[in-house]
Amino acid sequence: MPISVKLDDLLHERRMTLTELADRVGLTLANLSILKTGKAKAIRFSTLEAICRELDCQPGDLLGYEDE
């Protein structure tokens, strides 16, 4: 899939764990893990907003496009 998720990089930069982010945004660890590993097929704007709020980033910081 040409859409990449850079959640690992952002978490590392913010010194935050996936568990801590899951608690802050109100998602299960399993659902956030699916997003982190790039296995998600979709993301709700409300989820994207919550993640960006907690990580103090823009959607473009979290998602990338790489032409195959």
trRosetta pair geometry for C-beta under 8 A, 3 or more apart (Angstrom, degrees):
i j d omega theta_ij theta_ji phi_ij phi_ji
1 4 8.0 156 98 -68 88 52
1 38 6.8 178 57 172 122 107
2 65 5.7 28 142 -161 101 71
2 66 5.4 -153 -160 69 72 57
2 67 6.0 16 -138 -104 131 26
2 68 5.3 -103 -78 -34 100 90
3 38 7.9 168 99 -146 76 94
3 63 6.1 -21 -168 -166 99 104
3 64 7.2 147 -159 77 50 46
3 65 6.1 -25 -100 -100 60 66
4 38 6.5 -34 -138 -106 54 125
4 63 7.2 145 76 -161 50 52
4 64 4.4 -18 60 63 100 100
4 65 7.5 -169 16 -76 81 17
4 66 5.8 38 -18 -1 119 115
5 35 5.9 -173 -155 163 163 71
5 36 6.3 -147 115 -132 131 25
5 37 7.9 23 61 56 130 16
5 38 5.2 -170 22 -85 106 71
5 40 7.4 68 -50 35 150 113
5 62 6.7 -12 -152 163 70 77
5 63 6.2 -25 -103 -103 58 65
5 64 7.9 -161 -68 22 17 79
6 9 4.6 -32 177 35 92 120
6 10 6.1 96 120 -22 85 97
6 61 7.0 -110 76 154 127 53
6 62 5.9 -162 56 -155 85 30
6 63 7.2 -157 13 -73 90 16
6 64 6.0 67 -31 -14 115 112
7 10 5.8 -60 -148 40 35 109
7 11 6.1 35 156 -20 70 107
7 18 7.9 66 142 -106 120 96
7 32 7.9 -177 178 179 158 86
7 35 6.4 83 -32 120 155 97
7 36 4.5 -100 74 -112 136 78
7 51 7.6 -60 -115 -168 107 137
7 62 6.4 32 -76 -151 70 89
8 11 5.9 -57 -147 37 28 110
8 12 6.3 27 156 -19 64 108
8 36 6.2 98 -52 -165 82 103
9 12 5.8 -57 -150 36 29 112
9 13 6.3 28 154 -18 64 108
10 13 5.7 -54 -146 37 32 112
10 14 6.2 15 159 -6 66 112
10 55 5.1 27 161 -168 127 143
10 57 5.9 -56 -134 -37 134 160
10 61 6.5 96 -89 140 124 106
10 62 6.4 -23 -27 -99 153 73
11 14 6.0 -67 -143 48 28 100
11 16 5.1 -106 -151 74 73 83
11 17 7.0 59 -175 -130 122 13
11 18 6.4 -14 -125 -67 160 65
11 21 6.5 -82 -106 -32 109 140
11 55 7.6 -72 -76 -112 54 121
12 15 7.4 23 -176 -75 31 42
14 55 5.7 -120 -40 -140 157 77
14 56 7.6 143 -104 36 126 98
16 20 5.1 -123 -170 80 87 129
16 21 5.7 91 140 -53 123 95
16 54 8.0 153 -176 147 169 104
16 55 7.4 -133 40 -103 150 82
17 20 4.6 100 56 4 82 100
17 21 7.1 -147 95 -2 46 84
18 21 5.7 -55 -149 39 34 111
18 22 6.2 39 151 -24 66 105
18 29 6.5 90 128 -146 103 88
18 32 5.8 162 -175 118 98 125
18 33 6.6 67 171 -79 148 76
18 36 6.4 -39 -116 -53 129 159
19 22 5.6 -52 -147 33 30 114
19 23 6.6 30 154 -17 63 104
19 29 5.9 -7 -104 -104 68 121
20 23 5.8 -54 -153 35 32 111
20 24 6.4 28 153 -18 65 109
21 24 5.6 -59 -146 39 33 111
21 25 6.1 6 165 1 70 111
21 32 6.4 155 99 -160 107 153
21 51 7.1 39 -177 -128 118 81
21 54 6.1 135 -138 119 79 144
21 55 7.3 12 -120 -61 121 99
22 25 6.6 -70 -140 48 23 91
22 27 5.1 -98 -143 77 73 80
22 28 6.5 -14 -164 152 124 15
22 29 4.7 -41 -84 -83 174 61
22 31 7.9 130 -128 60 108 85
22 32 4.7 -127 -88 1 97 151
23 26 7.8 26 -179 -69 25 37
24 50 7.8 164 120 168 81 99
24 54 4.7 115 123 -124 136 142
25 32 7.6 123 62 -89 127 125
25 47 7.1 74 165 -149 130 66
25 50 4.0 114 -142 139 101 122
25 51 5.8 4 -94 -72 155 60
25 53 8.0 138 -101 59 94 102
25 54 5.7 -99 -61 -12 95 146
26 50 7.0 -81 34 -166 95 159
27 31 4.9 -114 178 79 108 120
27 32 4.9 119 106 -52 130 99
27 47 6.8 65 -73 -135 131 108
27 50 7.8 148 -28 97 107 142
28 31 4.7 91 59 7 87 100
28 32 7.0 -161 89 -2 46 86
29 32 5.8 -60 -147 43 32 109
29 33 6.0 38 153 -26 66 109
30 33 5.6 -55 -147 34 28 115
30 34 6.7 33 153 -22 62 101
31 34 5.7 -47 -152 29 34 114
31 35 6.8 33 150 -15 62 102
32 35 5.6 -52 -154 36 37 113
32 36 6.2 40 148 -23 67 107
33 36 5.4 -52 -143 36 33 115
33 37 6.2 23 161 -11 67 109
34 37 6.3 -61 -144 41 25 102
34 39 4.9 -88 -161 74 74 105
34 40 5.1 104 131 -66 94 84
35 38 7.9 39 174 -67 31 24
35 39 7.9 -90 -65 53 18 68
35 40 4.5 13 -97 -26 60 142
35 43 6.5 74 -120 -94 119 117
40 43 6.0 54 140 -62 143 88
43 47 5.4 -120 -176 79 87 123
43 48 5.4 95 133 -56 120 100
44 47 4.4 94 61 4 88 102
44 48 6.9 -155 94 -4 47 85
45 48 5.4 -54 -145 40 36 114
45 49 6.1 42 153 -24 67 104
46 49 5.6 -49 -146 34 30 115
46 50 6.5 31 154 -20 62 105
47 50 5.8 -53 -148 35 31 110
47 51 6.4 29 155 -16 65 106
48 51 5.9 -55 -146 37 30 109
48 52 6.2 27 156 -15 64 110
48 59 5.7 24 175 -108 123 106
48 62 7.2 178 -147 75 87 153
49 52 5.9 -60 -147 41 27 109
49 53 6.2 32 154 -24 64 107
50 53 5.6 -52 -147 33 30 114
50 54 6.4 20 159 -11 64 108
51 54 6.1 -62 -147 41 29 104
51 55 6.0 2 163 4 67 116
51 57 8.0 -37 129 56 80 108
51 62 6.4 83 119 -110 127 156
52 55 6.2 -67 -132 53 26 94
52 56 7.7 79 170 -101 56 5
52 57 5.3 -112 -139 73 71 70
52 58 6.4 38 -144 -124 125 15
52 59 6.1 -49 -75 -63 138 60
52 61 7.7 120 -121 52 92 110
52 62 6.7 -101 -80 -22 85 136
53 56 7.5 12 179 -72 25 46
55 61 7.7 -160 117 102 123 129
55 62 7.4 112 71 -78 150 110
57 61 3.9 -112 -178 72 117 145
57 62 6.0 123 110 -44 133 91
58 61 4.9 107 55 -6 70 101
58 62 7.6 -149 96 0 44 87
59 62 5.7 -65 -155 41 39 108
59 63 5.9 -12 165 22 78 110
60 63 6.6 -70 -120 61 29 77
60 64 7.8 73 -169 -86 61 59
